[in-house]
Amino acid sequence: MFRLRRFFASVALAASGLLISSCGMLDLKEDLENVTEGYGYLKGSASGLDDESVILVGLFENEPDGISVVRARSVSPGESFYMLVPKADYTLLAFSDTNGDFTYQSGEPAARIDDPTINWFSAMEGQDRVDYTALEIQQIDLASATDLEQHLDLSMSALLAENRIAKNFLRVVSWDDEAFSAENMELGMWQPGAFQEKVGYGLYVLKEFDPTQKSILLVHGINDTPRIFEDFANVIPDDYQLLLFHYPSAFPLEYTSYILNEALDEIIRRYQIPQLDVVAHSMGGLVSKGMMYQADDELMQKTRLFISMASPFGGHSAAAAGLKWSPVIAPVWWAMAPDSDYLQLIDTVDLTQGPSHHLIYSYSHEVGGEREEDDGVVTVESQLVESAQRNAIATYGVADNHVGVVTNPCTLALVPAILQDGAGQVTVPEC
């Protein structure tokens, strides 16, 4: 609880100008300057001769002794995709995977683009934040006449062998993994670029991934890690496997939610899992809704339940204050501010046809305490905005604070009941 209160207190203080010389703000300023100077987005769209086959796209860095893959993605024809990349000299290779083995064979429609178009942040003058709709698109036109010289293996086994590509994708971890340390948590909030280089986005598992087993995705909130779910995980039935999404708190929610959608797309396309349920705490609910806004029909059909806990669907006033008064702006604040473009966008997600949204809100400053206007961090009003309630098939109030709601006895009783029968409101005695 302390770390979240400290974070929002820091934003409030920054808003009044009292943290201009703080280490956190100076770290954030320097880190964002490094990201601006050293990174950019490749926004691409691939089209081929076969609208049914998945297209595999690989971005390769040109090195003195050849090329090495730095990003890889499976996409649908015509789908826009993004890659956050450091400055380097690149070649893009792509092919239509007509036989579904994720490996290129001569004759499959392909494309090679030397020096692909990348939208470098340093060239985006006069912008406080990235306008994703305005990014220049690298069009990738596949042709049967194009014959790639390289052996191109973008199967998951090959990508996992390339440590820089898929080091955090379905990697088996424990709850005390170094990636989830307090140091890395702070890094994700105040030095997200450094976090990206040192740790990176991750979708982890606690045991070897089984594509035949039902999955539950756990999404943490701001200035936090998957460790918040350690005790919560004990009530999840054994016939589920856990997916732990880990991300830097300060990066834009537009990109973080895209990365989550991308990772789930890869799981669906490569493994065809039978079922996915999503459990999110705090800002993780906004990340999850953003993922659903971008999700294709197949992913949405696989996603059965969405359980949110203490999520600020109406935004947070501290983020708005930070945008107005802070000398340095964390990119995440643009989305977290009430009435932001991002919040308005995810408000349009229609969950009435699924996944079934079970909304848990917290309304006290202590376990079993009196009803308050907030849970110590997020207001009840923000958790219960009209659009969120309209999309939820059930709403549950828990008398606890913002962090305590995750392990509150009522929550720990509600969630297994929801997982067993999530078609409507469930009831738990004394809750």
C-alpha positions in Angstrom: 0.0 0.0 0.0 2.8 2.4 0.9 4.5 2.3 -2.5 1.3 3.3 -4.3 0.5 6.1 -1.9 4.0 7.3 -2.2 3.8 7.3 -6.0 0.6 9.3 -6.1 1.9 11.6 -3.4 4.9 12.1 -5.6 2.7 13.1 -8.5 0.8 15.5 -6.4 3.9 17.1 -5.0 5.3 17.3 -8.5 2.1 19.1 -9.5 2.8 21.8 -6.9 6.4 22.2 -8.1 8.0 20.7 -4.9 9.8 17.8 -6.6 11.6 19.7 -9.4 15.0 18.7 -8.0 13.9 15.2 -6.9 16.0 12.2 -8.0 12.9 10.5 -9.5 12.0 13.4 -11.7 15.6 13.9 -12.8 16.0 10.2 -13.6 12.7 10.3 -15.6 13.8 13.4 -17.5 17.2 11.9 -18.5 15.7 8.5 -19.3 13.0 10.0 -21.6 15.7 12.1 -23.3 17.6 8.9 -24.0 14.6 7.2 -25.4 13.8 10.2 -27.6 17.4 10.2 -29.0 17.8 6.5 -29.3 14.5 4.9 -30.3 11.7 5.0 -32.8 8.6 3.0 -34.0 8.5 0.9 -37.1 4.8 0.9 -38.1 4.2 -1.7 -40.8 1.4 -3.3 -42.7 1.9 -6.4 -44.8 -0.1 -7.7 -47.7 0.3 -10.8 -49.8 -1.3 -13.1 -52.3 -3.0 -15.3 -49.7 -5.4 -13.6 -47.3 -5.7 -16.7 -45.2 -2.1 -17.3 -44.2 -0.3 -15.7 -41.3 2.5 -13.3 -42.4 5.8 -13.6 -40.5 7.8 -10.4 -40.2 11.4 -10.2 -39.0 13.5 -7.0 -38.4 17.2 -7.7 -38.7 20.2 -5.6 -37.7 22.9 -5.3 -40.3 26.2 -6.3 -38.7 29.7 -6.7 -40.1 29.4 -10.5 -40.2 25.8 -10.6 -41.4 22.3 -9.9 -40.1 20.7 -10.9 -36.8 17.1 -10.8 -35.9 16.1 -8.1 -33.3 12.2 -8.2 -33.6 9.8 -10.8 -35.0 6.1 -10.7 -35.3 3.3 -12.8 -36.8 0.5 -10.6 -38.4 -2.6 -10.9 -40.4 -2.7 -9.5 -43.9 -3.5 -5.7 -43.8 -3.0 -5.6 -40.0 -1.0 -2.6 -38.7 1.8 -3.6 -36.3 4.4 -1.7 -34.3 8.0 -2.3 -33.2 9.8 -0.2 -30.7 13.4 -0.3 -32.0 16.8 1.3 -31.0 18.7 3.2 -33.6 20.6 0.9 -35.9 20.9 -0.1 -39.5 18.1 -2.6 -40.4 16.8 -4.9 -43.0 13.2 -6.2 -43.0 12.3 -9.7 -44.2 8.8 -11.1 -44.4 7.0 -14.1 -45.9 3.5 -15.6 -46.1 3.5 -18.8 -44.0 1.4 -20.8 -46.4 2.2 -24.2 -44.8 2.0 -23.0 -41.2 5.4 -24.1 -40.0 6.7 -20.5 -39.2 9.7 -21.2 -41.4 10.4 -19.7 -44.9 10.5 -22.0 -47.9 11.4 -21.0 -51.4 8.2 -20.2 -53.3 6.3 -18.7 -50.4 5.4 -15.1 -51.1 8.1 -12.9 -49.5 9.5 -9.4 -49.3 12.9 -7.9 -48.5 13.2 -4.2 -47.6 16.6 -2.6 -47.0 16.6 0.5 -44.8 12.9 0.2 -43.8 11.0 3.4 -42.8 11.3 4.0 -39.0 9.7 6.9 -37.2 12.5 8.1 -35.0 11.4 10.0 -31.9 14.1 12.6 -32.4 12.5 13.7 -35.7 9.1 14.2 -34.1 9.6 17.9 -33.3 7.0 19.8 -31.3 5.2 16.7 -30.0 4.6 16.0 -26.4 3.6 12.4 -27.1 3.4 10.0 -30.0 0.4 10.3 -32.4 0.2 6.7 -33.5 -2.3 7.5 -36.3 0.2 9.9 -37.8 3.2 7.5 -38.0 4.5 6.8 -41.4 3.6 3.2 -42.4 6.2 0.9 -44.0 4.1 -1.1 -46.6 5.3 -4.6 -47.1 4.2 -6.1 -50.4 4.8 -9.9 -50.6 5.5 -11.4 -54.0 6.0 -15.0 -55.2 8.9 -13.8 -57.4 10.8 -12.6 -54.3 13.2 -15.4 -53.2 14.9 -14.8 -49.8 18.5 -16.0 -49.6 18.5 -16.3 -45.8 17.3 -19.3 -43.9 14.4 -17.7 -42.1 13.2 -19.7 -39.1 10.7 -17.7 -37.0 9.2 -20.7 -35.1 8.9 -20.2 -31.4 11.7 -22.7 -30.7 14.0 -20.7 -32.9 13.0 -17.3 -31.4 13.4 -18.6 -27.8 16.9 -19.7 -28.7 17.6 -16.1 -29.7 17.9 -14.5 -26.2 17.4 -10.9 -27.4 14.2 -11.8 -29.2 11.9 -13.8 -26.9 13.8 -13.9 -23.6 10.7 -13.0 -21.6 8.1 -14.8 -23.6 6.6 -17.8 -21.7 9.8 -18.0 -19.6 9.4 -20.0 -16.5 10.0 -17.9 -13.4 9.3 -18.0 -9.6 7.6 -15.2 -7.7 11.0 -13.9 -6.4 12.5 -13.7 -9.9 14.9 -10.8 -10.2 12.8 -9.2 -12.9 10.2 -8.5 -10.2 12.6 -6.9 -7.8 11.8 -3.6 -6.0 14.7 -2.0 -7.9 13.3 -3.0 -11.3 9.8 -1.9 -10.2 11.2 1.6 -9.5 13.1 1.5 -12.8 9.9 0.9 -14.7 8.3 4.0 -13.2 11.2 6.5 -13.3 13.5 5.0 -16.0 11.3 3.0 -18.4 13.8 3.1 -21.2 16.4 1.6 -18.9 13.8 -1.0 -17.8 13.2 -1.8 -21.5 16.9 -2.5 -22.0 17.6 -4.3 -18.8 14.4 -6.3 -18.2 11.9 -5.7 -21.1 8.3 -6.5 -21.3 7.5 -10.0 -20.2 4.8 -12.6 -20.4 5.9 -15.2 -17.9 4.7 -18.6 -16.6 5.3 -20.4 -13.3 5.7 -23.8 -14.9 6.3 -25.1 -18.4 3.6 -23.7 -20.7 0.9 -26.2 -21.7 -1.1 -25.1 -24.8 -3.9 -27.6 -23.9 -4.5 -26.1 -20.5 -6.9 -23.2 -19.6 -5.0 -20.0 -18.9 -5.4 -17.0 -16.5 -3.6 -13.8 -17.4 -2.7 -11.6 -14.4 -2.0 -7.9 -15.1 -0.5 -5.8 -12.3 -1.0 -2.0 -11.9 1.2 1.1 -11.8 4.5 1.0 -9.9 4.0 -2.7 -9.2 5.0 -6.2 -10.4 3.3 -9.6 -10.7 4.4 -10.3 -7.1 1.2 -8.6 -6.0 -0.7 -11.8 -7.1 1.5 -14.3 -5.2 -1.0 -15.0 -2.4 -3.9 -14.5 -4.7 -2.6 -17.3 -6.9 -3.1 -19.8 -4.2 -6.9 -19.8 -4.7 -6.7 -20.4 -8.5 -7.9 -24.0 -9.3 -5.1 -26.4 -10.3 -6.6 -26.9 -13.8 -5.5 -23.4 -14.7 -2.1 -22.1 -15.6 -1.0 -18.6 -14.9 0.4 -16.0 -17.3 2.1 -13.1 -15.7 2.3 -9.9 -17.7 5.1 -7.5 -16.6 5.6 -4.0 -18.0 7.3 -0.6 -17.2 4.7 1.6 -15.5 5.7 4.9 -17.1 5.5 3.8 -20.8 2.3 4.9 -22.7 -0.7 2.7 -22.1 -1.3 2.7 -25.8 1.9 0.8 -26.4 1.8 -1.4 -23.2 -1.7 -2.6 -24.1 -0.5 -3.2 -27.7 2.4 -5.3 -26.4 0.0 -7.4 -24.3 -2.3 -7.9 -27.4 0.7 -8.8 -29.5 1.9 -11.4 -27.0 -1.6 -13.0 -26.7 -1.9 -13.0 -30.5 1.3 -15.0 -30.7 0.0 -17.5 -28.2 -3.3 -17.8 -30.1 -1.7 -18.2 -33.5 1.1 -20.5 -32.4 -0.6 -22.6 -29.7 -4.4 -22.3 -30.1 -5.1 -22.3 -26.4 -8.6 -23.5 -25.4 -9.5 -20.6 -23.0 -8.2 -17.4 -21.5 -9.5 -15.5 -18.4 -8.1 -12.1 -17.5 -7.6 -10.8 -13.9 -6.3 -7.3 -13.5 -5.5 -5.0 -10.6 -5.6 -1.2 -10.6 -4.1 0.3 -13.8 -3.9 -3.3 -15.1 -7.6 -3.0 -15.8 -6.9 -0.1 -18.2 -4.1 -2.1 -19.9 -6.4 -5.1 -20.3 -9.3 -3.0 -21.7 -6.8 -1.4 -24.2 -5.7 -4.9 -25.2 -9.4 -5.8 -25.8 -9.9 -2.7 -27.9 -7.1 -3.9 -30.2 -7.9 -7.7 -30.1 -9.1 -9.5 -33.1 -12.2 -11.7 -33.1 -10.2 -14.9 -32.4 -8.6 -13.5 -29.3 -11.9 -12.1 -28.0 -13.7 -15.4 -28.6 -11.0 -17.2 -26.6 -11.3 -14.7 -23.7 -14.1 -15.9 -21.4 -13.8 -13.6 -18.3 -12.4 -10.2 -17.4 -12.1 -9.7 -13.6 -10.9 -6.2 -12.6 -10.0 -5.1 -9.1 -9.9 -1.5 -8.0 -9.3 -0.2 -11.6 -9.5 3.6 -12.2 -11.7 3.4 -15.3 -12.5 7.1 -14.9 -8.8 8.0 -14.6 -6.9 9.6 -11.7 -6.8 13.3 -10.8 -3.1 13.1 -9.8 -2.2 12.2 -13.4 -4.1 15.3 -14.6 -2.2 17.4 -12.0 1.1 15.9 -13.2 0.3 16.9 -16.8 -0.5 20.4 -15.8 2.2 21.1 -13.2 5.0 18.6 -13.3 8.3 19.7 -14.9 8.7 16.2 -16.4 5.8 14.2 -17.7 5.6 10.4 -17.5 4.1 9.2 -20.7 1.6 7.0 -18.8 -0.1 10.1 -17.3 -1.6 11.1 -20.7 -3.8 8.0 -20.6 -4.4 8.0 -16.8 -5.9 11.6 -16.7 -9.7 11.7 -16.5 -11.3 12.1 -20.0 -8.1 11.2 -21.7 -8.2 10.1 -25.3 -7.1 6.6 -24.2 -9.9 6.3 -21.6 -12.5 7.5 -24.1 -11.2 4.9 -26.6 -11.4 1.9 -24.2 -14.8 3.1 -23.1 -16.0 2.1 -26.5 -15.1 -1.6 -26.0 -18.4 -3.5 -25.9 -18.2 -6.4 -23.5 -21.9 -7.2 -23.5 -21.1 -10.1 -25.9 -18.0 -11.2 -23.9 -15.7 -11.5 -22.3 -17.9 -11.3 -19.2 -16.7 -8.5 -17.0 -16.9 -8.9 -13.2 -16.0 -5.6 -11.6 -14.6 -5.6 -8.0 -14.2 -2.2 -6.4 -12.6 -1.3 -3.1 -14.0 1.4 -0.9 -12.2 1.5 2.5 -8.8 2.6 3.9 -8.5 -0.6 5.9 -9.7 -4.2 6.0 -13.3 -4.3 6.9 -13.3 -0.5 7.5 -16.0 2.1 7.0 -17.2 3.1 3.5 -15.1 5.9 2.1 -15.1 7.9 -1.1 -11.8 6.2 -2.1 -9.7 3.2 -1.2 -6.7 5.3 -0.3 -5.5 5.6 -3.9 -8.4 5.5 -6.3 -11.9 7.0 -5.9 -14.9 4.8 -5.9 -16.4 7.2 -8.5 -13.5 6.4 -10.9 -13.8 2.7 -10.3 -17.6 2.8 -11.0 -17.8 5.1 -14.0 -21.1 4.5 -15.9 -19.4 3.0 -18.9 -17.6 0.4 -16.8 -20.8 -0.6 -14.9 -22.7 -0.8 -18.2 -20.3 -3.3 -19.6 -20.1 -5.4 -16.4 -22.4 -8.3 -15.8 -21.7 -8.1 -12.0 -20.3 -5.6 -9.6 -18.9 -6.4 -6.1 -17.8 -4.0 -3.4 -15.0 -5.0 -1.0 -14.2 -3.2 2.2 -10.5 -2.9 1.9 -7.8 -0.5 0.6 -6.3 -0.4 -2.9 -3.7 -3.1 -2.4 -5.5 -5.1 0.2 -8.4 -5.8 -2.1 -6.2 -8.4 -4.0 -5.9 -10.6 -1.0 -9.1 -9.7 0.9 -10.9 -12.9 2.1 -14.0 -11.8 0.1 -11.9 -11.4 -3.1 -10.3 -14.8 -2.5 -13.7 -16.4 -2.2 -15.3 -14.5 -5.1 -12.7 -15.2 -7.7 -12.9 -19.1 -7.6 -16.7 -18.8 -7.6 -16.5 -16.5 -10.7 -14.1 -18.9 -12.4 -16.5 -21.8 -11.8 -19.5 -20.0 -13.2 -18.9 -16.6 -14.6 -22.1 -16.3 -16.5 -23.7 -14.0 -13.9 -23.4 -12.5 -10.4 -22.0 -14.9 -7.8 -22.6 -14.6 -4.1 -20.3 -15.5 -1.2 -21.6 -15.7 2.4 -20.7 -12.7 4.5 -19.3 -10.8 1.5 
